[in-house]
Amino acid sequence: MTSKPAIVESDKSEDEILTLGQEPHSLIVWNDEVNTFEWVIETLIAVCKQTEEQAEQCAMLIHTQGKYVVKKGSFKELKPMCDAIIERGIGATIEVVLTS
């Protein structure tokens, strides 16, 4: 797996982000050279409640694309998942999905 960026810092406070309305957010997991496929799969199953098949597919996409959106939802829903993934040593960020 390839290098991942550090956690993306926003110039907005958490409260400002939470008040962005109903804009969807994406939980992105980043590829790295440290974590095994098995650990990423186990993490996606435990934290994101994915099936084993979903987690395996996501892990392969993370590996080949460098990052992958593993879940979409509200910031409030995704923040604990992002924190749990990071606590397991895997790079993850939450990004706003801008709609036109």
ChimeraX attribute file (.defattr): number of C-alpha atoms within 10 A of each C-alpha:
attribute: neighborCount
match mode: 1-to-1
recipient: residues
	/A:1	17
	/A:2	14
	/A:3	12
	/A:4	16
	/A:5	11
	/A:6	10
	/A:7	12
	/A:8	10
	/A:9	8
	/A:10	9
	/A:11	8
	/A:12	9
	/A:13	9
	/A:14	11
	/A:15	8
	/A:16	10
	/A:17	14
	/A:18	14
	/A:19	10
	/A:20	12
	/A:21	10
	/A:22	10
	/A:23	14
	/A:24	15
	/A:25	21
	/A:26	19
	/A:27	24
	/A:28	20
	/A:29	28
	/A:30	24
	/A:31	26
	/A:32	18
	/A:33	10
	/A:34	11
	/A:35	14
	/A:36	12
	/A:37	17
	/A:38	12
	/A:39	14
	/A:40	23
	/A:41	22
	/A:42	18
	/A:43	19
	/A:44	24
	/A:45	17
	/A:46	16
	/A:47	15
	/A:48	19
	/A:49	13
	/A:50	18
	/A:51	14
	/A:52	14
	/A:53	11
	/A:54	14
	/A:55	23
	/A:56	19
	/A:57	14
	/A:58	22
	/A:59	25
	/A:60	18
	/A:61	17
	/A:62	23
	/A:63	19
	/A:64	13
	/A:65	13
	/A:66	16
	/A:67	22
	/A:68	20
	/A:69	18
	/A:70	20
	/A:71	18
	/A:72	17
	/A:73	17
	/A:74	19
	/A:75	25
	/A:76	12
	/A:77	13
	/A:78	20
	/A:79	16
	/A:80	13
	/A:81	23
	/A:82	21
	/A:83	15
	/A:84	17
	/A:85	21
	/A:86	15
	/A:87	11
	/A:88	12
	/A:89	12
	/A:90	20
	/A:91	22
	/A:92	27
	/A:93	23
	/A:94	22
	/A:95	16
	/A:96	16
	/A:97	12
	/A:98	8
	/A:99	6
	/A:100	3
